[in-house]
């Protein structure tokens, strides 16, 4: 903190009395929770390592007691104390204790803690969200579930929802784990987000998010890094294998061959990816225009039925439309096909 003195008026009388007593006697009876933050701050300011260590010991005891008593209210309070110390004292000591203790809980208890903590999602700081993300590791469903319930509650109350923290959280977790482990929850999340997207920028954000998660689910991490940046801009090579947002696509195939490949490949996980593959092939083969024929639509219907894919959204298909793009007429025809396209935005 680069401080050697503090104004005692910043602290309560109770805090000052405890600190002075500890400094003169070396004795540290149990620190009340309402003054713990300030005692810990004073110990750090004056570089009293022995008092800092005793604060750490007492904090660990607080965490242990809260876990033994299954007191989520206390756990949330202590977690926020750790966040405060990290934010203001730039120390991860309390955070490491808090994370270790909460991660020692069984899966259901961890899920319950995160669910309760995220009830105030819209008012949490980025620092708080970062630590919750760090806590969950690959168990991203612990975060996705309360987010979907928060959206459901807001829709039921017909209230407006500030998406800022939702976007920040979803951008910083690896949704490919949710896609692999709970595809129903994954699809539910994106269906809800699509309904909330009221602007073109929101829709573009949603498409980037889905592309990113699908790409992470299909490709090894090192391949994802080498093929595209997080902004979704692919670095194309001179070969016939060009990187799509989700998969590699051989542009030397004929149109019928690429449709067959997209319809059977394990790399293609949904109709969104299927149509983006078609779009990628068409833009690489501008000299070979194709039409959205009844035979093509029937074939895609069969693929969708066989692979049990949900319909593509109209907003996604419209994102592929560009006046100068030879594929625009093709995808515009698909938007009117009720078997393949959800008519809502």
Secondary structure by P-SEA (a helix, b strand, c coil): ccccccccccccaaaaaaaaaaaaccccccccccaaaaaaaaaaaacaaaaaaaaaaaaaaaaaaaaaaccaaaaaaaaaaaaaaaaccccaaaaaaaaaaaaaccaaaaaaaaaaaacccccccaaaaaaaaaaacccaaaaaaaaaaaaaaaaaacccccaaaaaaaaaaccaaaaaaccaaaaaaaaaaaaaacccaaaaaaaaaaaaaaaaaacccaaaaaaccccccccccccccccccccccccccccaaaaaaaaacccccccaaaaaaaaaaaaaacccccccccaaaaaaaaaaaaaaccccccaaaaaaaccccccaaaaaaaaaaccccccccc
